[in-house]
């Protein structure tokens, strides 16, 4: 009796993997939204290779039940994965890459999460060209490999790969100001210098100036009545701040 035949594509061998027109339809939408020039730059050569039928992708659902005792649902490859075909499998099937989504998560994902997952796995594909212009495919690693605790204590570090750009992109997506990468932030730690200085100015009834690193900011006490002096937008209580000439004009 001969030795057992080795599976052509061990990573997706078995009854758990089934072709999915649903995942493929989401992928087509992602390519439509982000694959053109002006979209996601790294997706454009992938979309172009698919369009020109140089890159052939098999879209699958992984129906294997999720076991939370041995699997971590925070690991990115639990929800989906991009797998490059070995040469034998590619020659037999004509497929270059297989991308699968875990049905356990896919069924719970809304449209946005499904698109995010598909875009994530598409971006693992790197299109390279040989000297004759023929497409060759490799798998790209993640931009960011780090722990949340490291970023919390030290910010995105060089250890995280492209972590700085990742944080900036996340902040811009959330509509927040672009963070200062590599500098500690007091946001969320109960420190609000502006509010504190305003309170000091209100209590003192006069302006307070703070200077740091060659830059100054002045906080004046809050006023409720308009100043009687023409052209002044401050309030009546600060009239002692006005300088008077001999004619009594401010």
Secondary structure, 3 states (H helix, E strand, C coil): CCCCCCCCCHHHCCCCEEECHHHHHHHHHHHHHHCCCCCCHHHHHHHHHHHCCCCCEEEEEECCCCCCCCCCCCCHHHHEEEEECCHHHHHHHCCCEEEEEEHHHHCCCCHHHHHHHHHHHHCCEEEEECCCCCEEEEECCCCECCCHHHHHHHCCCHHHECHHHHHHHHHHHCCCCCCCCCCCCCCCCCCCHHHHHHHHHHHHCCCEEEEECCEEEEECCCCCCECCCCCCCCEHHHHHHCCCCCCCCC
